[in-house]
């Protein structure tokens, strides 16, 4: 039999019996590497002693002083008079809570300036001004 016939391709009648196992070996090696990497993290545990925090009370929410369009005052949503404002400001300073002064766009500036002057007199040591930017 000539050599060319010995290495000839199988005829159509014969089944193809060669199986390429290279991709199977590649997949098995990847799975083996993943197993080797994950096993040490499961068996080696480190105990951690977490610090115990203080159970301090949360800081109080700031009081809100609103100046409405008609010039009336609201302290935390409750309508107050101008005579009640100094007492509430003194209580706010004693409680060491923040104060948020908000005004309506339609309120007169002179009214806002007068209220802000009262706030400055009641809280001289700490002041900050904030606003809504839209």
KOLNU-208239 format. One record per atom (N, C-alpha, C): residue number from 1; residue in one letter; x, y, z. Coordinates in steps of 0.1 Angstrom, whole numbers, m for minus. Layout:
N
 num residu     X     Y     Z
 NUM      a     X     Y     Z
...
***
This chain:
134
 num residu     X     Y     Z
   1      x     8   m12     0
   1      x     0     0     0
   1      x     9    12     0
   2      x     6    22    m9
   2      x    15    33    m9
   2      x    12    42     3
   3      x    23    50     6
   3      x    22    58    18
   3      x    10    68    17
   4      x     8    74     6
   4      x    m3    84     5
   4      x   m16    78     8
   5      x   m18    66     6
   5      x   m31    60     9
   5      x   m32    57    24
   6      x   m21    55    31
   6      x   m22    52    45
   6      x   m27    64    53
   7      x   m23    76    48
   7      x   m28    88    56
   7      x   m39    95    49
   8      x   m46    88    41
   8      x   m58    94    34
   8      x   m69    96    43
   9      x   m78   105    39
   9      x   m89   108    47
   9      x   m99    97    47
  10      x  m107    95    58
  10      x  m116    84    59
  10      x  m127    87    49
  11      x  m133    76    44
  11      x  m144    77    34
  11      x  m156    82    41
  12      x  m166    85    34
  12      x  m179    90    39
  12      x  m186    79    47
  13      x  m183    67    45
  13      x  m190    56    52
  13      x  m185    55    66
  14      x  m173    58    69
  14      x  m167    56    82
  14      x  m170    67    92
  15      x  m174    65   104
  15      x  m176    76   114
  15      x  m163    83   118
  16      x  m164    96   121
  16      x  m153   103   125
  16      x  m151   100   140
  17      x  m140    94   144
  17      x  m138    89   157
  17      x  m128    97   165
  18      x  m122   107   160
  18      x  m112   115   167
  18      x  m119   126   175
  19      x  m116   128   188
  19      x  m122   138   196
  19      x  m112   148   201
  20      x  m114   161   198
  20      x  m104   171   202
  20      x  m107   174   217
  21      x   m98   170   226
  21      x  m100   173   240
  21      x   m93   185   245
  22      x   m86   192   237
  22      x   m79   204   241
  22      x   m88   214   248
  23      x  m100   218   242
  23      x  m108   228   249
  23      x  m113   222   263
  24      x  m116   209   264
  24      x  m120   203   276
  24      x  m109   205   287
  25      x   m97   202   283
  25      x   m85   204   292
  25      x   m84   218   297
  26      x   m85   228   287
  26      x   m84   242   291
  26      x   m95   246   301
  27      x  m107   241   299
  27      x  m118   245   309
  27      x  m115   238   322
  28      x  m111   226   322
  28      x  m108   219   335
  28      x   m96   226   342
  29      x   m86   231   335
  29      x   m75   238   342
  29      x   m80   251   348
  30      x   m89   258   341
  30      x   m94   271   346
  30      x  m102   268   359
  31      x  m110   258   359
  31      x  m118   254   370
  31      x  m109   250   382
  32      x   m99   243   379
  32      x   m89   239   390
  32      x   m83   251   396
  33      x   m78   260   388
  33      x   m72   273   393
  33      x   m82   281   401
  34      x   m94   282   397
  34      x  m104   289   405
  34      x  m106   282   418
  35      x  m107   269   418
  35      x  m108   261   431
  35      x   m96   264   440
  36      x   m84   263   435
  36      x   m72   265   443
  36      x   m72   279   449
  37      x   m77   289   441
  37      x   m77   303   446
  37      x   m87   305   457
  38      x   m99   299   456
  38      x  m110   302   465
  38      x  m109   294   478
  39      x  m103   282   478
  39      x  m103   274   490
  39      x   m95   281   502
  40      x   m84   287   500
  40      x   m77   293   511
  40      x   m85   304   518
  41      x   m93   312   510
  41      x  m101   322   516
  41      x  m112   317   524
  42      x  m117   305   522
  42      x  m127   299   530
  42      x  m122   293   542
  43      x  m110   288   542
  43      x  m105   281   554
  43      x   m97   290   563
  44      x   m91   301   558
  44      x   m84   310   567
  44      x   m93   322   571
  45      x   m98   322   583
  45      x  m106   333   587
  45      x   m98   341   598
  46      x  m100   354   597
  46      x   m93   363   606
  46      x  m104   369   615
  47      x  m102   368   628
  47      x  m111   374   638
  47      x  m108   388   639
  48      x  m118   397   639
  48      x  m117   411   640
  48      x  m124   416   652
  49      x  m117   423   661
  49      x  m123   429   673
  49      x  m127   443   669
  50      x  m140   445   667
  50      x  m145   459   664
  50      x  m146   467   676
  51      x  m143   480   675
  51      x  m144   489   687
  51      x  m159   492   690
  52      x  m161   494   702
  52      x  m175   497   707
  52      x  m176   512   707
  53      x  m186   517   699
  53      x  m188   531   698
  53      x  m196   537   710
  54      x  m195   550   712
  54      x  m203   556   722
  54      x  m217   557   717
  55      x  m227   556   726
  55      x  m241   558   722
  55      x  m245   572   725
  56      x  m239   581   719
  56      x  m243   595   721
  56      x  m256   598   714
  57      x  m263   608   719
  57      x  m275   612   713
  57      x  m272   619   700
  58      x  m281   618   691
  58      x  m279   625   678
  58      x  m281   640   680
  59      x  m274   648   672
  59      x  m276   662   674
  59      x  m291   666   670
  60      x  m295   676   677
  60      x  m309   680   675
  60      x  m311   686   661
  61      x  m323   684   656
  61      x  m325   691   643
  61      x  m326   706   645
  62      x  m322   713   635
  62      x  m322   728   636
  62      x  m336   733   636
  63      x  m338   744   644
  63      x  m351   751   644
  63      x  m352   758   631
  64      x  m364   760   626
  64      x  m366   768   614
  64      x  m375   779   616
  65      x  m370   791   613
  65      x  m378   803   614
  65      x  m381   808   600
  66      x  m394   808   597
  66      x  m399   812   583
  66      x  m405   826   584
  67      x  m402   834   574
  67      x  m408   847   572
  67      x  m417   845   559
  68      x  m430   846   561
  68      x  m439   844   550
  68      x  m440   857   542
  69      x  m448   856   531
  69      x  m449   867   521
  69      x  m456   879   528
  70      x  m465   876   537
  70      x  m472   888   544
  70      x  m464   893   556
  71      x  m453   887   559
  71      x  m444   892   570
  71      x  m446   885   583
  72      x  m455   875   584
  72      x  m457   868   597
  72      x  m446   858   598
  73      x  m444   853   611
  73      x  m433   844   614
  73      x  m439   831   618
  74      x  m431   820   614
  74      x  m434   806   617
  74      x  m422   800   623
  75      x  m423   795   636
  75      x  m412   788   643
  75      x  m415   773   642
  76      x  m408   766   635
  76      x  m410   752   632
  76      x  m424   749   628
  77      x  m429   758   619
  77      x  m442   755   613
  77      x  m454   761   621
  78      x  m451   767   634
  78      x  m462   772   642
  78      x  m461   788   641
  79      x  m472   794   639
  79      x  m472   808   638
  79      x  m469   815   652
  80      x  m460   824   652
  80      x  m456   831   664
  80      x  m457   846   662
  81      x  m457   854   673
  81      x  m458   869   672
  81      x  m443   874   673
  82      x  m442   887   670
  82      x  m429   893   671
  82      x  m424   893   686
  83      x  m433   894   695
  83      x  m430   894   710
  83      x  m425   881   714
  84      x  m429   870   708
  84      x  m424   856   712
  84      x  m410   853   707
  85      x  m406   860   697
  85      x  m393   856   690
  85      x  m381   857   699
  86      x  m379   868   707
  86      x  m367   868   716
  86      x  m366   857   726
  87      x  m378   853   731
  87      x  m378   842   741
  87      x  m374   829   734
  88      x  m379   827   722
  88      x  m376   814   715
  88      x  m361   814   711
  89      x  m356   826   707
  89      x  m342   826   703
  89      x  m333   823   715
  90      x  m337   828   727
  90      x  m329   826   739
  90      x  m329   811   743
  91      x  m341   805   741
  91      x  m342   790   744
  91      x  m334   782   733
  92      x  m333   787   721
  92      x  m326   780   711
  92      x  m311   781   714
  93      x  m306   793   719
  93      x  m292   794   722
  93      x  m289   785   734
  94      x  m298   784   744
  94      x  m295   776   756
  94      x  m295   761   752
  95      x  m303   757   743
  95      x  m303   743   739
  95      x  m292   740   729
  96      x  m284   750   724
  96      x  m273   748   715
  96      x  m277   741   703
  97      x  m288   745   697
  97      x  m292   739   684
  97      x  m291   750   673
  98      x  m291   745   661
  98      x  m289   754   650
  98      x  m302   761   646
  99      x  m302   772   640
  99      x  m313   779   635
  99      x  m312   782   620
 100      x  m323   778   613
 100      x  m324   780   599
 100      x  m334   791   596
 101      x  m330   802   591
 101      x  m339   813   588
 101      x  m342   813   573
 102      x  m355   811   570
 102      x  m359   811   556
 102      x  m370   821   553
 103      x  m370   827   542
 103      x  m379   837   538
 103      x  m386   835   525
 104      x  m398   839   524
 104      x  m405   838   511
 104      x  m400   848   501
 105      x  m400   844   489
 105      x  m395   854   478
 105      x  m403   867   478
 106      x  m416   866   482
 106      x  m424   878   481
 106      x  m424   886   494
 107      x  m416   882   504
 107      x  m415   889   516
 107      x  m407   902   514
 108      x  m410   912   522
 108      x  m403   925   521
 108      x  m389   923   527
 109      x  m379   930   521
 109      x  m365   929   525
 109      x  m364   935   539
 110      x  m371   946   541
 110      x  m370   953   554
 110      x  m374   944   565
 111      x  m384   936   563
 111      x  m389   927   573
 111      x  m378   916   576
 112      x  m373   911   566
 112      x  m362   901   567
 112      x  m350   907   575
 113      x  m346   919   571
 113      x  m335   926   578
 113      x  m338   928   593
 114      x  m350   932   596
 114      x  m353   934   610
 114      x  m352   921   618
 115      x  m358   910   612
 115      x  m357   897   619
 115      x  m343   892   620
 116      x  m335   894   610
 116      x  m321   889   610
 116      x  m313   897   620
 117      x  m316   910   623
 117      x  m310   918   633
 117      x  m313   912   647
 118      x  m326   908   649
 118      x  m329   902   662
 118      x  m322   889   664
 119      x  m320   881   653
 119      x  m313   868   654
 119      x  m298   871   657
 120      x  m292   881   651
 120      x  m278   884   654
 120      x  m276   889   668
 121      x  m286   896   674
 121      x  m285   900   688
 121      x  m286   889   697
 122      x  m294   879   694
 122      x  m297   868   703
 122      x  m285   857   702
 123      x  m279   856   690
 123      x  m269   846   688
 123      x  m257   853   682
 124      x  m249   861   691
 124      x  m238   868   685
 124      x  m226   860   682
 125      x  m224   849   689
 125      x  m211   841   688
 125      x  m211   832   675
 126      x  m222   827   671
 126      x  m222   818   660
 126      x  m233   822   650
 127      x  m228   824   638
 127      x  m237   828   627
 127      x  m232   822   614
 128      x  m241   818   606
 128      x  m238   814   592
 128      x  m251   816   584
 129      x  m248   819   572
 129      x  m259   823   562
 129      x  m259   813   551
 130      x  m271   807   548
 130      x  m272   798   538
 130      x  m284   801   529
 131      x  m284   796   517
 131      x  m296   799   508
 131      x  m298   787   499
 132      x  m309   787   493
 132      x  m312   777   483
 132      x  m308   782   469
 133      x  m300   774   462
 133      x  m295   778   449
 133      x  m303   769   439
 134      x  m310   776   430
 134      x  m318   768   420
 134      x  m313   771   406
***
